[in-house]
Amino acid sequence: MTVDAVDTDPLTAKLAARLGHPCLNAMHEDVRRIAIPPAAYALIVAIHVLPFLPRVECSAIISAIINGLADDGILCGTLFGVRDGWAGNRALMTFVSKSEAASYFTHLLPIVFSEAEYDGIDAHDRPKHWHVFRFILRKPSCPAPTQA
Ligand SMILES: C[S@@+](CC[C@H](N)C(=O)[O-])C[C@H]1O[C@@H](n2cnc3c(N)ncnc32)[C@H](O)[C@@H]1O
């Protein structure tokens, strides 16, 4: 089993290189520039990354991710809601309503689909109001062919 990890932050590739694990393939790349192979992954994790993409690209990447899941593959990720503290002042990010979040995943089966709203801090210890959808979803197997 190998893990493909994609991040635009050069620190990620640096840390991965330090780890030197033969099964970890760290790519210093923009996820929008990666051709995700179809039906290739048993698990795709996209935690706190999709909201950082502009809306159109966020939607396109979600489609590519779903296409990249193998049958029974699991997608684990987050989206930010419209009441997130950053909504309204970060035009290049994506904030979604609950129905919009759900609409991205109509072809997947929910294991967890939760909505949380709370006051906390961001990665730089600054106060932030969080509105987050967290999801763990399974891609159903193709229906078995019917017998004649
Ligand atoms: C808020 S951090 C979350 C990191 C980690 N997933 C977590 O939950 O702690 C967002 C990460 O997404 C990466 N990122 C943002 N836009 C990206 C893009 N277009 N392609 C690849 N990585 C991106 C950033 O470099 C950063 O490491």
The ligand as an ORCA input file, in Angstrom:
! r2SCAN-3c Opt
* xyz 0 1
  C      -5.563     24.449      7.152
  S      -4.242     23.435      6.548
  C      -4.853     21.841      6.991
  C      -3.777     20.826      7.124
  C      -4.232     19.435      7.560
  N      -5.056     18.801      6.531
  C      -4.942     19.484      8.867
  O      -6.147     19.204      8.935
  O      -4.301     19.811      9.861
  C      -4.509     23.526      4.798
  C      -3.456     22.787      4.021
  O      -3.887     22.709      2.672
  C      -2.795     23.029      1.837
  N      -3.354     23.546      0.573
  C      -4.084     24.669      0.409
  N      -4.432     24.817     -0.881
  C      -3.899     23.748     -1.532
  C      -3.914     23.340     -2.894
  N      -4.529     24.062     -3.834
  N      -3.264     22.194     -3.239
  C      -2.636     21.461     -2.274
  N      -2.586     21.799     -0.964
  C      -3.210     22.939     -0.609
  C      -1.993     24.060      2.630
  O      -0.661     24.155      2.200
  C      -2.108     23.485      4.041
  O      -1.097     22.545      4.314
*
